[in-house]
Amino acid sequence: MRSKKILFTFDYELFLGANSGSVEGCMLKPTSKVVALLEKFDLRGIFFVDTLYLVRLKEVASKSAKAATDFKLIQKQLVWLVNNGHCVYPHIHPHWLDAIYDSELNTWSLLDLSKYRFHSLTEQERIDAFDQSMDCLSEILRESSIPFSINAYRAGGWSIQPFADFSNLFDKYNIVADFSVMGGSRRDTNALSFDFSSIQPNSSPYRFNTQVASKSPNGKYLQFPISSLAMEADTFANRIMRKVLWRIKHGQNYGDGKGVKFVSNGESTKYDLHMEMLSIELLTLPKLRQYCSFINNNDYVQFISHPKMLSPHNLLVFKRLLSIMSDMYQIESDWRKITF
């Protein structure tokens, strides 16, 4: 049976704008549902945890019983994930440093976007944020029953540039792999900024040194690019289906918060107008055939998804996709077993 390298990655986080939403709706419930599907087909996921949120949550937990409960439930789920063979790594959104907690509603407001990009912090702030993130996640995962190395990373808002902001921190914590690059894409907004236009869309994993978007055969670090495909399937039928599913709640997200409003500082690239990331939350029944065709034509595929954005319909179609692909291919979903 032909083999495929398919990575299922998730940004494990709340909403990052005016209303964070609940831990149950955005993280715990949808994560348990999507993991159950992966395990049904003997597959594993890679979860990038919004670690500065956990740092802030732990701070307020000393004064809020609701926050303390949230922290314990998240800790329990993360330990469970590692114990069951899934990967858990840091994912830093620096504007959590300015987030405001509402103790009555047990939600957060993150309207201040001045620190959304890691690069917007001072050098000392970057060191402190990374140290706190690694310490918090390491402390949580010490409760796991199997050894686990925190040696991979995904930048908040894909803003991994300039890599000079990260290289010393990667070396300090023995981080060898990054999952932030989406080949061909370039964005410059009021919050995030990156330029991966020098990397072809759907590139295979590669090595790099000082520039994440520049391949170096003998590079120190590994880059696992996010896959993307042309938006051919966003047809009239697909738009109608989304509207119907929303009305009957089968297409509504489990997450219950409000995200960031991005304002572009320039014209959209051809890529960003016609391509979209490969994602479970964007997967609908009309797109199933296109996703199957994409996987058939590519031996390396990386999904990037957000539990908070998943709907029952997404999961139903994802189950069908996994069933089809598992019958056709031997799937390797552990990045640590992928060789170059």
Buried (B, 14 or more C-beta within 10 A) or exposed (E): EEEBBBBBBBBBBBBBBBBBBBBEBBBBBBBEBBBEBBBEBEBBBBBBBBBBBBBBBBEBBEEBEBBBEBBEBBBEBBBBBBBBBBBBBBBBBBBBBBBEBEEEEBBBBBEEBEBBBBBBBEEEBBBEBBEBBBEBBBEBBEEBEEEBEBBBBBBBBBBBBEBEBBBEBBEEBEBBBBBBBBBBBBBEBBBBBBEBBEBEBBBBBBBBBEBBBBBBEEBEBBBBBBBBBEBEBBEEEBEEBBEEBBEEEEBBBBBBBBBBEBEEEEEEBEBBEEBBBBBBBBBBBBBBEBBBEBBBEBEBBBBBBBBBBBBBBBBBBBBBBBEBBBEBBEBBBBBEEBEE
